[in-house]
Amino acid sequence: MGVFDFLKGNKKGKSERTEKPSPEQKLFFEKAMEIVIPTFEQFGFQKHRIEIGKHSSTIIYRKDKQYLKISSSTYPRDYPYHYNIILGEGNSEDFFEYDWNSIALWRFKKEINPELKVTEYEFPKDNGIEPSLKNANSELIKYGLTFLNGELELFHKIRKEQNKDREPYKIHSPDKNGNYQTSFEPKSVEQKKKYS
């Protein structure tokens, strides 16, 4: 089944939007659906939103207040190209919520095994997509199992550590004399208090 057959034939998700995807994003999406999504579904997560574009793809599956997201980028300004598996809680559609209330899988790996050198996954080339996604899937099961099972203590601990040294977003705006003043964006101040 091709990417467009899948999108046309399965209307259960909240929203599905595509633009003409690049061949590498199309292949990445198809392999992610084949390799990683069965694990999402095995743990009770259901399709919420899928977007595939020329330079990115986003796949979100939800279970109650939890969600899993596969996010990839091949935008030239995002070089080196990468993808992540993200584990989150709360509203997966609200930027301020998901930016402060989600964790990339590599942070779970680092917490569980501090000796590991961890980063986001390098976006794989053609014949490397399948091995890369199989590895990411096995790491999701190995390091994210508590989250997959709905046990959120470790997730909350890592989220707190991730956010404790983060500053809220800053707003630079001119005053009446044309001088720029800096202030913290109020919503991100609230999110920092809530999730640090």
Summary of the structure (lengths in Angstrom):
residues: 196
radius of gyration: 18.1
end to end distance: 43.3
largest distance: 61.1
contacts: 552
relative contact order: 0.11
helix: 44%
strand: 26%
